[in-house]
Amino acid sequence: MKKLSSYLQNFNKRKLLLAIADVFIIVVSALIANFILSAFSKAIGGRHVTENMVMSAFFCVASMTFCGLYSKMWRYFRSKDYAFCIVGALSGFLLAYSVTYLMTSQFYPAFTALHVGISVAGIMLFRFLFKSAFITLSASNPKGSGKRTMIVGAGTTCELMMTEIKRAKLLKEKNASARYDPVCVVDDDPAKIGKQFEGGVTVVGTTENIPEFVKEFNVEQIIFAIPSCPEEKKRNILDICQNTKVNVKVIPFIGDLIFNENKPIIGQLRDIRIEDLLGRDPISFDNKDIKAFISGKVCMVTGGGGSIGSELVRQIAKFGPKQIVIVDIYENNAYEIQQELVMEYGDSLNLVTLIASVRDYHRMNQIYMKYKPQIVFHAAAHKHVPLMEVSPMEAIKNNVIGTFNVATLAEYHGVEKFVMISTDKAVNPTNVMGASKRCCEMVIQYLSQQPDTRTEFVTTRFGNVLGSNGSVIPLFKKQIERGGPVTVTHPEIIRYFMTIPEAVNLVMEAAAIAHGGEIFVLDMGQPVKIVTLAENLIRMYGKVPNEDIDIVFTGLRPGEKIREELLMMEEGLKSTQNKLIFIGKQIEIDEPTFVADLEMLKLNAEKDDEAEAVAALHRIVPTFTTPEEFNRKELHTS
């Protein structure tokens, strides 16, 4: 009785209208059944028809109520809901005809079969037509309503979103929440399948069936609402979502998510970004160490206007330095970061922006003497591989000689720490740029090995940086926006990737925990195929790779490797307090030979003797090989 009382209390107007529709179908079906039988002189009396109609209507409505069919919005009905409908209706008819037989001792098989058949077909058809009509109308007339939305994840975040959406619609607010109309939820927890949220929205299945549900529910957008999802699983789910050609938005990483009334969950939605597909967790860093290291110090950043350099400056500014000195040869970039910081910090940040080249020893010496930096981050370098193959002397002058200048001056002026930013292209290099950066690493190692040095020299080595100047991402975006094609050099080319904030945080934490002489290497997870990156980016634009936007393979560029590496064969790994940052063991340098070869490299560079300078670079970096030789071995072994 208690359960029946609860059902009656919950039987609101909407449910009453649905029940009345079912009663009408059952009554009309009885009349149609008797009319058909009358054609064969087998019709039953009006009294018996009425008895069967009343009993059937009562017990069918009761049975379907018990099955929860009036608690669910019909527009969200799926295959299994129709099956429940059949079960509920048949159960009701079974009870109805059983009670009628017990009361009257009369049973009419032909009438019963026709009545049940027509009623069940009518009940199912009504629900199907209602759902189809609703979807058609909502899709063709979206004005004033939100987009049909699938939510991935049936946890707390999903519940909060549903509450926000319901509240916005009840109050007729025109905020972000009102732009969404949830039609289904998917979750990989089998226990949650069938769970209902506000408004009858149901967990319809698992993520592997997302494409099927997108078509069935006419989904217009997908919200990924699992902010604490492991990155590998997240990448797999986002890959499935992108294949649907539907716009995808994600809830931020759980550490960035804010739960308060002033900042609702839906207001924190953002478009999917390429870094969401890296396949590893965001790297966390100990900002306490960094703050203690930076606070109250004079910090100089060479190449301070570049992608890495400018982000370094931004991060340093947050930790209360005594002064920041930006050094860059390109005045436009230097001006942009200068103005950005002036607008953000005003007079509270002691900022100096200088136009200077690291090649100019005397100019750099003048800067050291005037500003007396305590920490130097050396980010100035030529990094573009094909361009440096055409102009190798520029890579040698800027990278090697520039690094030698600023590093030796740092030691001479008593800088506390000198942090050089290197690249995975320095490992077994196949191009002048990579070889020049490996030579820079050796310069830093050589200086760190000097017994009387007062400066702690450290190198940080990482892979490609997403979104940096010269990165493939900006190029791919421009190509997609122009309608394609997207150009990839080779179908098998793979790279390690990280985000600019990750790269900069690595540099700063490495500087904070360094004692001198280390090469810090980041565990960057699994490398990513460039062609996969291109396909994912095309899908993010709502396009289909090789249908809407072609991918064209153009051949490896001068000096390009199929696969980059983070460690040389001779280097081992030692762990640090951050489980994703390792120290590569330095290779011993034969100092007399290295100094002699370096002097020869410098002399040939000053004379612009390209052949002799590159030959000297080969002597200094014995692992410097040709790309043809490296790629041939790599493709053969793979």
C-alpha positions in Angstrom: 0.0 0.0 0.0 2.9 2.3 0.8 4.4 1.8 -2.6 1.0 2.4 -4.3 0.5 5.6 -2.3 4.0 6.8 -3.4 3.1 6.1 -7.1 -0.2 8.0 -6.8 1.6 11.0 -5.2 4.2 11.1 -8.0 1.5 10.9 -10.7 1.7 14.5 -11.8 -0.1 16.2 -14.7 2.4 15.1 -17.4 2.1 11.5 -16.3 -1.7 11.8 -16.2 -1.8 13.0 -19.8 0.4 10.1 -20.9 -1.8 7.6 -19.0 -5.0 9.1 -20.5 -3.4 8.6 -24.0 -2.8 5.0 -23.2 -6.3 4.5 -21.8 -7.7 6.1 -25.1 -5.6 3.7 -27.2 -6.8 0.6 -25.1 -10.4 1.7 -25.4 -10.3 2.4 -29.1 -8.4 -0.9 -29.7 -11.2 -2.8 -28.0 -13.8 -1.2 -30.2 -11.7 -1.8 -33.4 -11.2 -5.5 -32.3 -14.9 -6.0 -31.8 -15.7 -4.2 -35.1 -13.3 -6.6 -37.0 -15.0 -9.6 -35.3 -18.4 -8.3 -36.3 -17.5 -8.8 -39.9 -17.3 -12.5 -39.2 -20.4 -12.6 -37.0 -18.2 -13.2 -33.9 -18.6 -9.9 -32.1 -19.2 -10.0 -28.3 -21.8 -8.1 -26.3 -21.3 -4.4 -25.4 -21.3 -5.2 -21.7 -18.4 -7.7 -22.1 -16.5 -5.2 -24.3 -16.9 -2.5 -21.6 -15.8 -4.8 -18.8 -12.6 -5.8 -20.7 -11.9 -2.2 -21.7 -12.1 -0.9 -18.1 -10.1 -3.8 -16.6 -7.5 -3.6 -19.3 -7.1 0.2 -19.0 -6.8 0.0 -15.3 -4.3 -2.8 -15.0 -2.2 -1.7 -18.1 -1.7 1.8 -16.7 -0.9 0.3 -13.2 1.6 -2.1 -14.7 3.3 0.5 -16.8 3.5 2.8 -13.9 5.1 0.1 -11.9 7.7 -0.5 -14.7 8.6 3.3 -14.5 7.4 4.0 -18.0 5.6 7.2 -17.0 8.7 8.5 -15.2 10.7 8.6 -18.4 10.4 11.3 -21.1 9.1 9.5 -24.2 11.4 11.5 -26.4 14.3 9.7 -24.7 12.9 6.2 -25.4 15.4 3.6 -26.7 15.0 0.0 -27.9 15.1 -1.5 -24.4 12.5 1.1 -23.2 10.1 -0.2 -26.0 10.8 -3.7 -24.7 9.8 -2.6 -21.2 6.7 -1.1 -22.7 5.7 -4.4 -24.3 6.4 -6.3 -21.0 4.4 -3.7 -19.0 1.4 -3.7 -21.4 1.3 -7.5 -21.7 1.5 -7.9 -17.9 -1.4 -5.5 -17.5 -3.5 -7.3 -20.0 -2.7 -10.7 -18.4 -3.9 -9.4 -15.0 -6.9 -7.7 -16.6 -8.2 -10.8 -18.4 -7.4 -13.0 -15.5 -9.5 -10.8 -13.1 -12.3 -10.5 -15.7 -12.4 -14.3 -16.2 -12.6 -14.9 -12.4 -15.5 -12.4 -12.2 -17.5 -13.5 -15.2 -16.2 -17.0 -16.0 -16.2 -15.8 -19.7 -13.2 -15.7 -22.0 -13.1 -14.7 -25.7 -9.8 -15.8 -27.3 -10.2 -14.1 -30.7 -11.3 -10.8 -29.1 -8.5 -11.0 -26.5 -5.8 -11.7 -29.2 -7.0 -8.8 -31.4 -7.4 -6.4 -28.5 -4.0 -7.1 -27.0 -2.3 -7.0 -30.4 -3.9 -3.7 -31.5 -3.4 -2.1 -28.1 0.3 -3.0 -27.8 1.0 -1.9 -31.4 -0.9 1.4 -30.8 0.9 2.1 -27.5 4.3 1.4 -29.2 3.4 3.4 -32.3 2.3 6.4 -30.3 5.6 6.5 -28.4 7.6 6.1 -31.6 5.7 8.9 -33.4 5.8 11.1 -30.4 9.6 10.7 -30.2 10.1 11.2 -33.9 7.9 14.3 -34.0 9.7 15.8 -31.0 13.1 15.2 -32.4 12.1 16.6 -35.8 10.5 19.7 -34.3 13.4 20.4 -31.8 16.0 19.9 -34.6 14.1 22.2 -37.1 13.1 24.9 -34.6 16.0 25.3 -32.1 15.2 28.9 -31.4 14.9 29.5 -27.7 16.1 26.0 -26.8 19.5 24.5 -26.2 21.4 22.2 -28.5 20.8 18.5 -28.2 23.6 17.4 -25.9 25.2 14.1 -24.9 27.1 14.0 -21.6 30.0 11.6 -21.2 30.2 10.6 -17.5 27.4 10.0 -15.1 29.1 11.2 -11.9 28.9 14.3 -9.7 29.8 16.7 -12.4 27.0 15.4 -14.6 24.5 15.8 -11.7 25.7 19.4 -11.1 25.3 20.2 -14.8 21.8 18.8 -14.9 20.8 20.9 -11.9 22.2 24.1 -13.5 20.4 23.4 -16.8 17.1 22.7 -15.0 17.4 25.9 -12.9 18.3 28.0 -16.0 15.3 26.8 -17.9 12.9 27.2 -15.0 14.0 30.7 -14.4 14.2 31.3 -18.2 17.7 32.6 -17.9 19.7 33.3 -21.0 23.1 32.2 -19.7 25.5 29.4 -20.8 23.4 26.7 -19.0 20.3 27.5 -21.2 22.2 26.6 -24.4 22.2 22.9 -23.6 19.4 20.4 -23.9 20.7 17.0 -22.5 19.2 14.1 -24.3 21.3 11.2 -23.1 24.3 10.3 -20.9 27.0 7.6 -21.4 29.2 6.0 -18.8 31.5 3.0 -18.7 30.3 1.9 -15.3 27.7 -0.9 -16.0 26.0 -0.2 -12.6 25.1 3.3 -13.8 23.4 2.3 -17.1 19.7 2.9 -16.8 20.2 5.6 -14.1 17.9 8.7 -14.6 18.7 12.3 -14.0 16.6 15.4 -13.9 13.9 15.5 -16.7 14.2 11.8 -17.4 17.6 11.9 -19.1 19.0 8.4 -18.9 22.4 6.8 -18.9 21.9 4.8 -22.2 25.1 2.9 -22.5 28.9 2.9 -22.6 31.4 5.2 -24.5 32.1 2.6 -27.2 28.6 3.1 -28.5 28.8 6.9 -28.6 28.6 7.0 -32.5 25.4 4.9 -32.4 23.8 7.1 -29.7 24.7 10.3 -31.5 22.7 9.2 -34.5 19.8 7.8 -32.5 19.3 10.9 -30.4 20.3 13.5 -33.1 23.0 14.8 -30.8 24.4 18.2 -31.8 27.2 18.4 -29.2 29.0 16.3 -26.7 30.2 17.3 -23.2 33.1 15.3 -21.7 32.2 15.6 -18.0 34.8 13.4 -16.3 37.4 16.0 -15.1 39.4 13.4 -13.2 39.6 10.9 -16.0 43.0 9.3 -16.5 44.6 10.9 -19.6 45.0 7.6 -21.6 41.3 6.8 -21.2 40.4 10.4 -21.9 42.3 10.4 -25.1 40.6 7.2 -26.2 37.1 8.5 -25.4 37.8 11.9 -27.2 39.0 10.0 -30.2 35.6 8.2 -30.4 33.8 11.5 -29.9 35.7 13.2 -32.6 34.9 10.5 -35.1 31.2 11.5 -34.8 31.8 14.9 -36.4 29.9 16.5 -33.5 31.3 19.5 -31.6 33.0 18.4 -28.4 33.5 20.4 -25.2 35.3 19.3 -22.1 35.1 20.1 -18.4 38.6 21.2 -17.2 41.1 19.1 -15.2 39.7 18.5 -11.7 42.5 20.6 -10.2 41.3 23.6 -12.2 37.6 23.1 -11.6 35.8 25.5 -9.3 32.6 24.6 -7.5 30.7 27.7 -6.5 27.6 29.6 -7.4 29.5 32.4 -9.0 31.3 30.1 -11.3 28.9 27.4 -12.5 30.2 24.2 -14.0 28.9 24.9 -17.5 30.5 28.3 -17.5 33.9 26.5 -17.2 33.3 24.4 -20.4 35.9 24.8 -23.1 36.5 23.5 -26.6 38.6 20.4 -26.9 42.3 21.2 -27.3 45.0 19.3 -29.0 46.8 18.8 -25.7 43.8 16.8 -24.5 45.0 14.1 -26.8 48.6 13.8 -25.5 47.7 10.5 -23.7 49.3 11.4 -20.3 48.4 13.2 -17.2 49.2 16.9 -16.9 52.6 17.2 -15.2 52.5 18.7 -11.7 55.3 20.8 -10.2 56.3 22.0 -6.8 55.7 25.7 -7.0 57.0 26.1 -3.4 60.5 25.2 -4.5 60.2 27.5 -7.5 59.0 30.4 -5.4 61.8 30.1 -2.9 64.3 29.9 -5.8 62.9 32.9 -7.7 61.7 35.3 -5.0 63.9 38.4 -4.5 66.3 37.4 -7.3 67.4 39.2 -10.5 66.4 36.9 -13.3 67.6 37.3 -16.9 65.9 35.4 -19.8 67.7 35.4 -23.2 65.3 34.9 -26.1 62.7 36.3 -23.7 60.3 37.2 -26.5 60.1 33.7 -28.0 57.5 31.0 -27.2 59.5 29.4 -24.3 61.2 32.6 -23.3 58.0 34.7 -23.0 56.3 32.0 -21.0 59.3 31.8 -18.7 59.0 35.5 -18.1 55.3 35.2 -17.3 56.0 32.4 -14.8 58.9 34.2 -13.2 56.8 37.3 -12.7 54.3 35.3 -10.5 57.0 34.4 -7.9 58.1 37.9 -6.8 61.5 38.4 -8.5 63.6 41.4 -7.6 63.9 42.2 -11.3 63.3 40.5 -14.7 65.7 41.3 -17.6 64.4 40.3 -21.0 67.0 40.0 -23.7 66.0 39.4 -27.3 67.2 40.3 -30.8 63.7 40.5 -32.3 62.1 43.7 -31.0 58.5 42.9 -31.9 58.3 39.8 -29.7 60.2 41.6 -26.9 57.8 44.5 -27.1 54.7 42.3 -27.0 55.8 40.5 -23.8 56.9 43.7 -22.2 53.5 45.4 -22.8 51.6 42.3 -21.6 53.5 42.4 -18.3 53.2 46.1 -17.9 49.4 45.9 -18.4 49.2 43.0 -15.9 51.6 44.2 -13.2 52.1 47.9 -13.8 54.8 49.4 -11.6 54.8 46.5 -9.2 57.1 44.5 -11.5 60.7 45.7 -12.0 61.0 44.8 -15.7 63.8 45.7 -18.1 63.6 44.9 -21.8 66.8 44.9 -23.9 67.4 44.4 -27.6 70.7 42.5 -27.9 72.2 39.5 -29.6 73.8 36.7 -27.6 76.5 36.5 -30.4 77.8 39.9 -29.3 80.1 39.1 -26.4 80.9 42.7 -25.5 77.2 43.7 -25.4 76.3 40.7 -23.3 79.2 41.5 -20.9 77.9 45.1 -20.6 74.4 43.7 -19.6 75.9 41.3 -17.0 77.9 44.2 -15.5 75.0 46.6 -15.3 72.1 44.3 -14.1 74.1 41.6 -12.2 71.6 38.7 -12.8 71.6 36.0 -10.2 69.7 33.5 -12.4 70.0 33.2 -16.2 67.6 31.2 -18.3 69.1 30.8 -21.8 66.3 30.3 -24.3 67.8 32.2 -27.2 68.5 29.8 -30.2 67.7 29.1 -33.8 65.5 26.0 -33.7 64.1 25.5 -37.2 65.7 22.4 -38.7 65.2 22.9 -42.5 66.2 26.6 -42.4 69.3 25.8 -40.4 70.3 23.1 -43.0 70.3 25.9 -45.6 72.1 28.4 -43.3 74.2 26.2 -41.0 76.6 29.0 -40.1 73.7 30.9 -38.4 73.0 27.8 -36.2 76.6 27.6 -35.2 77.0 31.3 -34.5 73.8 31.8 -32.7 73.5 28.5 -30.8 77.1 27.5 -30.1 78.9 30.8 -29.9 75.9 32.5 -28.4 75.7 29.9 -25.6 79.4 30.0 -25.1 79.3 33.8 -24.7 76.4 34.0 -22.2 77.6 30.9 -20.2 81.2 31.9 -19.8 80.1 35.4 -18.9 77.7 34.0 -16.3 80.6 32.1 -14.7 82.8 35.2 -14.8 80.2 37.4 -13.2 79.3 34.9 -10.5 75.8 34.1 -11.6 74.2 31.6 -9.1 72.5 29.4 -11.7 72.6 29.1 -15.4 69.8 27.1 -17.1 70.2 26.2 -20.8 67.1 25.0 -22.7 68.0 22.2 -25.1 66.0 19.9 -27.3 65.5 16.2 -28.0 67.0 16.9 -31.5 70.4 17.1 -29.7 70.3 13.4 -29.2 72.0 11.5 -32.1 71.5 14.6 -34.3 70.9 14.3 -38.0 71.0 18.0 -38.7 73.1 21.1 -37.9 70.5 22.5 -35.6 70.5 19.4 -33.4 74.2 19.0 -33.5 74.7 22.7 -32.5 72.4 22.1 -29.5 74.3 19.0 -28.5 77.4 21.1 -28.7 75.8 23.7 -26.4 75.0 20.9 -23.9 78.7 19.9 -24.0 79.7 23.6 -23.4 77.5 23.7 -20.3 78.8 20.3 -19.1 82.4 21.5 -19.7 81.8 24.6 -17.6 80.1 22.7 -14.8 83.1 20.4 -14.5 85.5 23.2 -13.8 86.7 22.8 -10.2 86.7 26.6 -9.4 83.3 27.4 -10.9 80.9 29.5 -8.8 77.9 28.9 -11.1 75.6 25.9 -11.1 75.1 25.0 -14.7 72.1 22.9 -15.7 70.5 21.7 -19.0 66.9 20.9 -19.6 66.0 18.7 -22.5 62.5 18.1 -23.9 60.6 17.4 -27.1 58.3 19.5 -29.3 56.3 22.2 -27.7 52.6 22.5 -28.7 51.6 25.9 -30.1 55.2 27.3 -30.1 56.5 29.3 -33.0 57.6 26.8 -35.6 55.3 24.0 -34.2 53.3 21.9 -36.6 50.0 22.9 -34.9 49.8 26.6 -36.1 50.7 25.4 -39.6 48.1 22.6 -39.6 45.5 25.1 -38.3 46.2 27.6 -41.2 46.1 24.8 -43.7 42.7 23.5 -42.4 41.2 27.0 -42.3 42.2 27.4 -46.0 40.5 24.2 -46.9 43.6 22.0 -47.0 45.5 20.0 -47.8 47.3 19.4 -44.6 51.0 18.5 -45.3 52.8 15.8 -43.3 56.4 14.9 -44.3 56.1 11.1 -43.8 53.4 8.7 -42.6 55.7 7.1 -40.0 57.2 10.3 -38.5 56.6 10.5 -34.7 57.5 13.1 -32.1 57.3 13.7 -28.3 55.1 16.6 -27.3 54.5 18.8 -24.3 52.6 22.0 -23.7 54.4 25.3 -23.3 53.5 25.6 -19.5 54.8 22.1 -18.9 58.1 22.9 -20.7 58.5 26.1 -18.7 57.6 24.5 -15.4 60.2 21.8 -16.1 62.8 24.5 -16.7 62.0 26.3 -13.5 61.8 23.2 -11.3 65.0 21.9 -12.8 66.6 25.2 -11.9 65.2 25.0 -8.4 66.5 21.5 -7.6 69.7 21.6 -9.7 73.1 21.4 -8.1 75.1 21.8 -11.3 76.1 19.5 -14.2 72.7 17.8 -14.7 70.7 17.2 -17.9 67.0 17.1 -16.8 64.8 15.0 -19.0 61.0 14.8 -18.9 59.0 11.6 -19.1 56.8 12.7 -22.0 54.7 9.6 -22.3 54.3 7.8 -25.6 55.4 9.6 -28.7 52.6 10.7 -31.1 52.5 10.1 -34.9 52.3 13.5 -36.7 49.7 12.1 -39.1 47.5 11.1 -36.1 47.9 14.7 -34.8 46.9 16.1 -38.1 43.8 13.8 -38.3 42.8 14.7 -34.7 43.1 18.4 -35.5 41.0 18.1 -38.6 38.3 16.3 -36.6 38.4 19.2 -34.1 37.3 21.5 -36.9 34.3 19.1 -37.5 35.9 17.8 -40.7 36.7 14.3 -41.9 40.3 13.5 -42.7 40.9 12.7 -46.4 37.3 13.4 -47.2 36.7 17.1 -46.3 40.4 17.9 -45.8 43.2 15.9 -47.6 46.4 14.9 -45.9 49.3 15.0 -48.3 52.8 13.4 -47.6 55.5 15.7 -48.9 58.6 13.7 -48.1 61.1 14.3 -45.2 62.6 17.7 -45.1 66.4 18.4 -45.0 67.9 17.0 -41.8 64.6 15.6 -40.5 64.5 12.4 -38.5 61.7 9.8 -38.5 61.8 9.5 -34.7 63.3 11.8 -32.0 65.0 10.5 -28.9 65.3 11.9 -25.4 68.5 10.0 -24.3 71.7 8.9 -25.9 72.8 5.3 -25.6 75.5 6.3 -23.1 73.1 8.2 -20.8 71.4 6.5 -17.9 68.5 7.9 -15.9 68.3 8.9 -12.2 65.0 9.8 -10.6 64.2 13.0 -8.9 61.5 14.0 -6.3 59.2 14.6 -9.3 58.4 11.1 -10.7 58.2 12.5 -14.2 61.5 14.3 -14.2 64.8 12.4 -14.6 68.5 13.3 -14.6 70.5 12.0 -17.5 74.0 10.9 -16.6 76.5 13.2 -18.2 79.1 11.8 -20.6 82.7 12.6 -19.6 84.3 15.2 -21.9 87.9 15.1 -23.0 88.6 18.7 -22.1 91.8 19.4 -24.1 90.3 17.9 -27.3 86.9 19.6 -26.8 88.5 23.0 -26.2 90.7 22.7 -29.3 87.8 21.6 -31.5 85.5 24.3 -30.1 88.2 26.9 -30.8 88.5 25.6 -34.4 84.7 25.7 -34.8 84.6 29.3 -33.6 87.4 30.4 -35.9 85.8 28.8 -39.0 82.4 30.3 -38.0 84.0 33.8 -37.8 85.5 33.2 -41.3 82.2 31.9 -42.6 84.0 28.7 -43.8 80.9 26.5 -43.9 82.6 23.2 -44.8 85.3 23.4 -42.1 82.8 24.6 -39.5 80.4 21.7 -40.1 83.4 19.3 -40.2 84.5 20.7 -36.8 80.9 20.2 -35.5 81.1 16.6 -36.6 84.3 16.1 -34.6 82.8 17.7 -31.5 79.6 15.7 -31.7 80.6 12.1 -32.7 76.9 11.0 -32.8 76.1 13.6 -35.5 75.1 11.4 -38.5 73.2 11.9 -41.8 69.4 11.7 -41.7 69.4 9.2 -44.6 71.5 6.8 -42.5 69.5 7.2 -39.3 66.1 7.0 -41.1 67.2 3.9 -43.1 68.0 2.1 -39.9 64.9 3.3 -38.1 62.5 2.2 -40.9 64.3 -1.1 -41.2 64.0 -1.9 -37.5 60.4 -0.8 -37.3 
